[in-house]
Amino acid sequence: MKNTIRFLLLVGVVTLMGCATAPPKNQSNLCDIFREKPDWYEAALNMNKQWGTPIQIAMAFVKQESAFRHDALPPKDYVLGFIPWGRVSSAYGYAQAQDPAWEEFQNSTDYGGSRNDFDDALMFIGWYTSETQKQLGVSKWDTFHQYLAYHEGRGGFQRHSYRSKPAVVAVARKVEHQAKEYGWQLKKCRQELDDNLSWFF
């Protein structure tokens, strides 16, 4: 009997592991991403309706932050250059949201179940960019400055901390370019995605 229970538990764990959402096969094309994962398109529409953040910008953030991996973690930190000492930050999941920001998101909204849930992670990005616009006046369509505020935190952005970090500025430009590419792609397949979504659901 014990062996049967152990076997069933093992099968359950393996099944759950197999159900983990794999990253999309073609991350450079937003149409292909949404064709492969129509539920992500629905999540993106909901985020856009709730916060007004353009879909292509939120998706470019996710690509940069986690490469669409649900369990993404920041790099490990090391003491003396070689002794492992945890992670460089508490960032986790699709949006690489850190603990304080995620807690603020949960306290401010009805969302925030899990950072490794795509819907929640996208809502977090929508909320964060919306708050950045409210607090700092940065347009939700301004990918470059929105990403700098996202990466550095709003306080860091106000202090212009990124000016001494050319690598961060370069990444922000990369995200800006990706968002533009995603935007052009989305224009070409938007009707198709809407038609498929209405049929699928």
C-alpha positions as CSV (number, residue, x, y, z in Angstrom):
1,M,0.0,0.0,0.0
2,K,2.8,2.4,0.9
3,N,4.6,1.7,-2.4
4,T,1.3,2.4,-4.3
5,I,0.9,5.8,-2.5
6,R,4.5,6.7,-3.2
7,F,4.1,5.8,-6.8
8,L,0.9,7.9,-7.2
9,L,2.7,10.9,-5.5
10,L,5.6,10.5,-7.8
11,V,3.3,10.4,-10.8
12,G,1.5,13.5,-9.5
13,V,4.8,15.5,-9.1
14,V,6.0,14.5,-12.6
15,T,2.6,15.4,-14.1
16,L,2.8,18.9,-12.4
17,M,6.3,19.4,-13.7
18,G,5.2,18.5,-17.2
19,C,2.4,21.1,-16.9
20,A,4.7,23.9,-16.2
21,T,4.4,26.5,-18.9
22,A,7.3,26.4,-21.3
23,P,8.6,29.6,-22.8
24,P,7.3,30.3,-26.3
25,K,9.3,28.8,-29.2
26,N,9.7,32.0,-31.1
27,Q,10.2,34.9,-28.7
28,S,11.1,37.4,-31.4
29,N,7.6,37.5,-32.9
30,L,4.7,38.6,-30.8
31,C,2.1,37.1,-33.2
32,D,3.8,33.7,-32.9
33,I,3.9,34.0,-29.1
34,F,0.1,34.7,-29.0
35,R,-0.7,32.0,-31.6
36,E,1.1,29.5,-29.4
37,K,-0.4,30.8,-26.2
38,P,-3.9,32.3,-26.8
39,D,-4.5,32.5,-23.1
40,W,-1.5,34.9,-22.9
41,Y,-3.2,37.2,-25.5
42,E,-6.3,37.2,-23.3
43,A,-4.2,38.1,-20.3
44,A,-2.5,40.9,-22.3
45,L,-5.9,42.3,-23.4
46,N,-7.1,42.3,-19.7
47,M,-3.9,44.1,-18.6
48,N,-4.3,46.7,-21.3
49,K,-7.9,47.3,-20.4
50,Q,-7.2,47.6,-16.7
51,W,-4.1,49.8,-16.8
52,G,-3.8,51.2,-20.3
53,T,-0.2,49.9,-20.8
54,P,0.4,49.0,-24.4
55,I,0.5,45.2,-24.9
56,Q,3.8,45.3,-26.9
57,I,5.6,47.2,-24.1
58,A,4.5,44.9,-21.3
59,M,5.5,41.9,-23.4
60,A,8.9,43.4,-24.2
61,F,9.4,43.8,-20.5
62,V,8.7,40.2,-19.8
63,K,11.0,39.1,-22.6
64,Q,13.9,41.1,-21.2
65,E,13.2,40.3,-17.6
66,S,12.7,36.5,-17.7
67,A,12.7,35.3,-21.4
68,F,9.2,34.2,-20.6
69,R,10.3,31.7,-17.9
70,H,7.8,31.4,-15.1
71,D,10.5,30.5,-12.5
72,A,13.2,33.0,-13.5
73,L,15.6,34.1,-10.8
74,P,18.3,36.8,-10.7
75,P,22.0,35.8,-10.7
76,K,23.6,34.4,-7.6
77,D,25.6,36.6,-5.3
78,Y,29.1,35.7,-4.2
79,V,31.3,36.6,-1.2
80,L,34.9,37.1,-2.1
81,G,34.0,36.4,-5.7
82,F,33.6,32.6,-5.3
83,I,31.5,31.7,-2.2
84,P,27.7,31.5,-3.1
85,W,25.7,33.8,-1.0
86,G,22.1,33.8,-2.1
87,R,20.8,35.9,-5.0
88,V,21.5,39.5,-5.9
89,S,17.9,40.5,-5.3
90,S,14.5,39.0,-4.4
91,A,13.3,39.3,-8.0
92,Y,11.3,36.3,-9.2
93,G,9.0,35.1,-12.0
94,Y,8.0,36.4,-15.4
95,A,8.2,40.1,-14.4
96,Q,11.2,39.7,-12.0
97,A,9.2,41.6,-9.4
98,Q,11.0,42.1,-6.2
99,D,9.4,41.4,-2.8
100,P,8.6,45.0,-1.7
101,A,7.1,46.0,-5.1
102,W,5.1,42.8,-5.3
103,E,3.7,43.3,-1.8
104,E,2.8,46.9,-2.7
105,F,1.0,45.6,-5.8
106,Q,-0.9,43.0,-3.8
107,N,-1.9,45.6,-1.2
108,S,-3.0,48.2,-3.8
109,T,-5.0,45.9,-6.1
110,D,-7.1,42.7,-6.2
111,Y,-4.3,40.9,-8.1
112,G,-1.0,39.4,-7.2
113,G,-1.6,35.7,-6.5
114,S,1.7,34.5,-7.8
115,R,4.8,35.9,-9.6
116,N,5.1,32.7,-11.6
117,D,1.5,33.2,-13.0
118,F,1.6,34.9,-16.3
119,D,-1.7,36.8,-15.8
120,D,-0.6,38.2,-12.4
121,A,2.9,39.1,-13.7
122,L,1.5,41.0,-16.6
123,M,-1.0,42.8,-14.4
124,F,2.0,43.8,-12.2
125,I,3.8,45.4,-15.1
126,G,0.6,47.2,-16.1
127,W,0.1,48.5,-12.6
128,Y,3.8,49.5,-12.2
129,T,3.9,51.5,-15.4
130,S,0.6,53.1,-14.6
131,E,1.9,54.2,-11.2
132,T,5.1,55.5,-12.8
133,Q,3.0,57.6,-15.0
134,K,0.9,58.9,-12.1
135,Q,3.9,59.6,-9.8
136,L,6.6,60.7,-12.3
137,G,4.7,61.8,-15.4
138,V,6.3,59.2,-17.6
139,S,4.0,58.2,-20.5
140,K,3.0,54.5,-20.6
141,W,4.1,54.7,-24.3
142,D,7.6,55.8,-23.4
143,T,9.2,52.4,-23.3
144,F,12.7,53.7,-22.7
145,H,12.0,55.8,-19.6
146,Q,9.4,53.4,-18.2
147,Y,11.9,50.5,-18.3
148,L,14.6,52.6,-16.6
149,A,12.0,53.4,-13.8
150,Y,11.1,49.7,-13.7
151,H,14.7,48.5,-13.5
152,E,16.0,51.2,-11.1
153,G,12.9,51.7,-9.1
154,R,11.1,55.1,-9.1
155,G,13.4,56.5,-6.5
156,G,16.5,55.5,-8.4
157,F,15.0,56.9,-11.6
158,Q,14.3,60.3,-10.0
159,R,17.9,60.3,-8.7
160,H,19.0,59.5,-12.3
161,S,20.9,56.5,-11.0
162,Y,21.0,55.0,-14.5
163,R,23.3,57.8,-15.8
164,S,26.2,56.0,-14.2
165,K,25.1,52.6,-15.6
166,P,25.6,52.5,-19.3
167,A,24.8,48.8,-19.4
168,V,21.3,49.5,-18.0
169,V,20.7,52.3,-20.5
170,A,21.7,50.0,-23.3
171,V,19.2,47.4,-22.1
172,A,16.5,50.0,-21.9
173,R,17.2,50.9,-25.6
174,K,17.0,47.2,-26.4
175,V,13.6,46.9,-24.7
176,E,12.5,50.0,-26.5
177,H,13.5,48.4,-29.9
178,Q,11.8,45.1,-29.0
179,A,8.6,46.9,-28.0
180,K,8.5,48.7,-31.4
181,E,9.1,45.4,-33.2
182,Y,6.3,43.7,-31.2
183,G,4.0,46.7,-31.9
184,W,4.4,46.4,-35.7
185,Q,3.9,42.7,-35.5
186,L,0.8,43.0,-33.4
187,K,-0.8,45.4,-35.9
188,K,-0.4,42.7,-38.6
189,C,-2.1,39.9,-36.7
190,R,-4.4,41.7,-34.3
191,Q,-7.6,40.8,-36.2
192,E,-6.5,37.2,-36.5
193,L,-5.9,37.0,-32.8
194,D,-9.2,38.6,-32.0
195,D,-11.1,36.2,-34.3
196,N,-9.3,33.2,-32.9
197,L,-9.9,34.3,-29.3
198,S,-13.6,34.7,-29.9
199,W,-13.8,31.3,-31.4
200,F,-11.6,29.7,-28.8
201,F,-13.5,31.1,-25.8
